[in-house]
Amino acid sequence: MNKNTALRILFTANGISSFAQGISMLAIPWYFATNTSYFNTAYGLITIAVLFFGLYAGTLVDKYSRKTNFMGNSLVCGVLLLIIALIGFWQGYLQDFLIVAVFAITMLNYNIHYPTLYAFGQEISDAKNYSKVNANIEVVGQSMSILSGGIAAIMLEGFTIQLPFSTFSLSFQRWNIWEIFLLNAITYFLAAIFISFIKYTPQKLHVKHEPILIRLKQGFSYLKNNTNVLWFGLLSYSVFAMVLVEIHAVLPAYINNHLHAKGNTFAIADGVYAVGALAAGLWINKIFDSNKTERAVIILTVLSGFIFLWAFLGSKVWIIYTVCVLFGFSNAGIRVLRLTYLFHHIPNELMGRVNSVFNMCNIILRSLFIFLFSSSFFAVSNQIIWAYLIMALFLFISATGLFINQKKSTKRYE
């Protein structure tokens, strides 16, 4: 099987699973929009659990073939979500802890899915095409996010259309959350089936099957000897950290308590965020010089800070839509540029464990912000807006750190 065919199958499998996964990850936070303290506390605990799981997940990416990891992960998640969905159909409702469990399963899944996806893409493509492959992964993923955002807007609230020149109308009933989970489970199974069609010979990576701590130590050791990569990898992750905190812990309460809007506004906001991310996947490499990756990341991080500042000051639905478009562009653009930089600086056999180090630090950071925003202060009236000011200040600090690191670095991306 040639590399282009393998990549197309990989993109398709990722797109299929991302579609329903996106709907679930929109439905769950909105389900708890009126009980944000409970959900954010649970989210914080899940994030801590993800920290420890992430330490092991990175070693799995390096230890086993990318195909085996992708298929196994999809099948396990599919079975677990299917069981929870069936419980919902049987009972006619789902307890809160089961809904939170789906969120936890999905978060844990991310720690294997995305490192595997990017490492798989790196393995079956040529070095000269890394930037293009990363952009295509972003385009496919965000295209599915746009679709899932639109579908979620319908599923979360339902809708009725009056047919013109007629007394008839078309109605789409609101979906129960366990029905959404069933759809998610089915797409996991479909993704596994698609991946099974990829025919390739895994690279013989020079990886020693050693205990987890020793393997992780190799990642720390590499970064210790490449401090410019260390600081770039950590600080360039700041926007991504704020994306997860904002979408799951802040935006539902912001829309409900500050804008006084409904669930379809939340879903549409996520959909337009994906539009911005899709635009970044298509044009980011054309807008910024490929030889100035670090500078581009700094610019986008500063832009993200101003975007959050606008959300803090604004009080209109159209403003949050605009914020989401711009933030989607900035975050996805940084993801593409960041991964291209890391692909050129980190050996493939170390990619999983080095990313585990970055993920660990990123998860600790997210946990701190999530627990901070779970405070009852942010649940009162529209005080959730202060979360946006805090995140804006953090991004300005991160951009300053990136700028200092660029100035101190003696090694430039070529």
N, C-alpha and C positions, 0 to 999 in steps of 0.2 A: 504494500500500500504506500503510495507516495505521500509526502509530508502535507501537501495541500488538502488532500482528502481527509487525512487524519485530523488536521486542524479544523476542518469544516464540521466533522462529527463531534469534536470536542466542544466547539462553539455551540452547536445545536443542543447537545446534552446539557450544557451549562445554562443555556437560555430556557430550556423546558423547566428545569428545576427552579430557576430563579423566578419564573413567572408566578407560580402558586406560593412559593416561599415568600415572595414580596407581599402578596395579599395577606398571608398569615401574620407577617410582622407589622402590617398596618392595622389589622383587625384587633390584635391583642392589646397594644397600647391604648387604642381608642376605647376598647371594652372597659379599661380601667381609668378612663379620663376623669371620672368623678371621684376616683379613689387613688389619686396619684401617690400619696405617701406610702400606701400598701405596695403598689406596683414598683415604685422606685426603690423601696427597701428590698423587695424580692429581686429586682434587677441588679442592685448592688451586690447581693449575696451570690447571684448567678455569675456575675462578672468575676468575683473572687474565685469561684469554682472553676471558671474558665481559665483563670491564671494558672492554676495547678495542672489542669488538663492540657493547657497549651504547651507546657513544658514537655509533655510526653508526645503531643500531637506532631510537633516539628520533627521529632526523631522518627516517627512513623513515615513521614513524607520521604525521608532519606533512606530508611531501612528497606521498605518494600517498593515494588514497582508502582509508578503513578497510576497505571490502569487499575491495579488491584485495590489501591487506596480509594480511588474515585468510586468504583463499583461497590466495594464493601461499605463505604460510608453512606452511599445513596440507599442501599438495601436496608441497612440498620435503621436509618432515619425513617424510611418508608414504613417499615414494620411497626415502629413505635408510634408514629402518628396514626397509622391505621387502627391500632388498638384503642387509642384515646378517642378517635372519631367514632368507633363502634360503641364505645361506652356512652358517648353522647346520644347516639341514635337509640340505644337501649333504654337509657334513663329519661331521655327527653330534655336533658340539661347536662351541663358540665360544672363540677365544682371548680372554684377559683384556682385551687392548687394544680389541677390538671391543665388548665389553660396556661398557667405560669410554666408548667412542665414542658409544654410545647415550645414556649419561648426559650426555655433553657436548652432543650434539645437542639433547636435551631442555632443558638449561640455557640454551643459546643461543636456543632457541625461546621460552622464557619472556620473553626480553627484547623480543621483537616481539609475542608473543601477548597478554600482559596489558596493556601500554600501548595496543595496538590495541583490545582488548576494552573497556576502560574509556572510551577516547576515542570508540569507536563508540557505546557506550551513552549517553555524554554528548551525542553529535551527534544521535541519533535520539530523544531525550527532551526534555521541557521542564525548565527550571531548577527549578521547584517539585517535580519528581519525582526529582531527583538522588539524594537519600538513599534513596528507595524502590528506585530502579534498582540502586544499589550493594548494598543489602541483598539484593535478588533474585538478583543475580549471585553473591553469597556463598552464598545458600541453595542455588542450583542446583549450584554448584561443590562445596560441602561435602556435599550429598546424594550426589553421584557419588563423593566420597571415602569416604563411609561404605560405599557399595556396593563400591567397588574394594578397600577394606580387608578387607571380609568375603570377597570372592572371592579376594584375594591370600592370605589365611590358608589357604584350601583349596588354591590353586595351589602355594604354596611347600612345603607339607608333605603334601598329599593327606589323605584320610580314608576310613574304612570305617564303615558303619552296619549293625548287625545288625537285621534286620526282626523285630518282635515276633511271637511265636507261629509262628516259621518258622526253617528252617535256612538260609535265604537271607540274603545281605548285599549292600549296595550299596557299591561302592568307587569312589573318585574318585582317579585316579592323579596324582601330582605332575607339574606341567608343567615341561618344559624351558624354559630362559630364552629361547631363540629362538622358541618357540611364543608366549610372552608378547609378544615384540617384533612378531610377525606380527599379533597381535590389535591392538596399539597402532597399527601402520601402517594397518590397515583402518579404524580409527576416525578417523584423520586424514583419510582420503579421504571418509568419510561426512560429517565436519564441513564439508569444502570444498563438498560437494554441497548441504548445507543452506544454507550462506551464499549460494550462487549464486541461491537463490530470493528473497533479499531485494531488493526493488525500492525504491530511494530515490534522491534527488538529493543528491549530496554537497554539503556547504556550501562556498561559495567563501571559503576561508580566505585571509587576507592574508599569504601566506607567500612570501617571496622565495627563489628557487632559487639559493642561495649555497653556497659550500664548507662542509663539515661544521664546521670550526673556527669559522667566522664565525657559523653558525647556533647552535652551542653557546654561543658568546659572548653571544648574545641571552638565553639561559637564565640564564647567570651574571649578566648585567647586570640582568635583572629581579629576581633574588634579592638582588643587592647593594642594590637600592633598596627591597626589602621584607624586611628582616632578620628580622622576626618570623616570616614565612612560611618563610624559610631555616632558622632554628633549629627551628621546629616540624616542618618536613618532614624534617630530618635526624634529630632525636632521636626522633620518633614512629616512625621506621623501625627502631629498635633491637630491638623485640620480634620483628618480622618477620625481621631478620637472625639472631637467635638461634634462631628456628624452623627455618630452613634448616640452620644449623650443628648443632642438636640432632638433628633427624630423620635427617640423612644422615651426620654425622660422629661423633655421640656415642651416640645411642639404641641402634643395633645392638650396639655394644660393651658398653653398660650392661646390656642384656638378656642378652647372651651371657656376659659375664665377671663381672658383679655379681649378677644375678638367676639366672643359669644356666638360662635358659628357652630355648624354641625359636622358630623363625621365625614360627609362628602367633601367638605373643605379640607380636612386633614388628608384624605386620599388624593384629592386634586393637587394639594401642595407637594405631596410625594411624587406625583406624576410629573409636575412641572420641574421638580428637582431633577428628575431623570432626563428631562429634555435638555437641561443645562449640561448634565453629565454626558449625554449623547453628543452634544455639540463639541464638548472637549475631546471626546474620543475621535471625532472626525477631523477636528481642526487644530488641536493643541500643537502637533508637530509642525504645522504650517505657520502658526503664529509665533512660536518661539524657536530660536536658533538651537539646534540639537547640541551645539558645543557649549551652550550656556545654561545647562540644566539647573544648576544651583541658583542662579540669578532668577530664573523663571519661577522656581518654587518659592523664593522669597517674595516675589511680586504677588503671586497668588495667595500666599499666606496673609500678607498685608491686606489684600482685597477682601479676604474672608473676615478679617477683623472689622473692617468698615461695614461689611454686610451685616454682621451681628449687631453693630452699633446702630444701624438703621432700624433693625427689628426692635431694639430697645426703645427707640424714639417713636416708632410708627404705631398706628392703631387701626389700620385699614386692611381688609382682606387682600386687596390687590398688592399691597406692600409685601405681605408675607409670601405671596406667589412670586413676586419679583426677587425677593430675598432668596427663595428656594432655587430659582433658575440660576442666579449668579453663584450661589453657594455650590450648587451641583456642578457647575462648570469648573469652579476653583478646585473642589475636592477631587473630581475625576481627572482634571488636568495634572494635579500634583501626583495622583496615583500612577498615571502613565509615565510621567517624567521620573518619578522616584524609582519605579521598578526598572526602567531602562538604565538608570544610573547604577542601581544595585546589581543588575545582570552583568554589567561590564566590570564590576569591581569585586564580585564575590563568586568563587568557584561553584559550579553546580552542585558538587557533592557536599558543600557546606551551606547551601542556600536554606535548607529546612531548619537547621539548628541556629543559624544566624538570625533568621526571621523569628524564631522562637524567642530569642533574646529581646528583639524589638517588640514583639507581641506582648511579652511579659511586662515590660516597662509601660507599654501603652495601656494594658489592662489595669495596672495599678493606678495610673493616672485617671482613667475613666471611672474606676471605683470611687476615687476621692470626689470627683465631680458629681457622680450619681448620688452618693450618700449626702453630699452637701445639699443638692437640690431636692432630696427627699424630706428635708426639714419642713416642719409645719409652716414656717414663715412663707415659703414659696407657694403654699396651697391656699393662702388667704387672699381673697379678692383677686387683683391682677398683679400681685407681687412677683409672679413668675417672670415678668419682664426683666427683673434684675439679674436673672440667670444669663440673659443675653449680654448684658454689660460685662459681667464677670468673664464670660467666654471670649468676648472681644478683647479685653485686656490681656488675657492669657495668650491669644494668638499674636498680638503685637509683641509680647515678650518673646515668643517663639521665633518670630521673624527677625527680631534683633539678634537672637542667638545664632540663627542661620547666617546672618550677615557677618557676624564676627567669625564664625567657623570658616566661611568662604575666604575671608581676608587672611586667616591664619594658615589655610590649607596650602601646601606646596604642590599638591597633586591635583591636576585639573582633569575634568571629564573630556575625553576626546572622541 
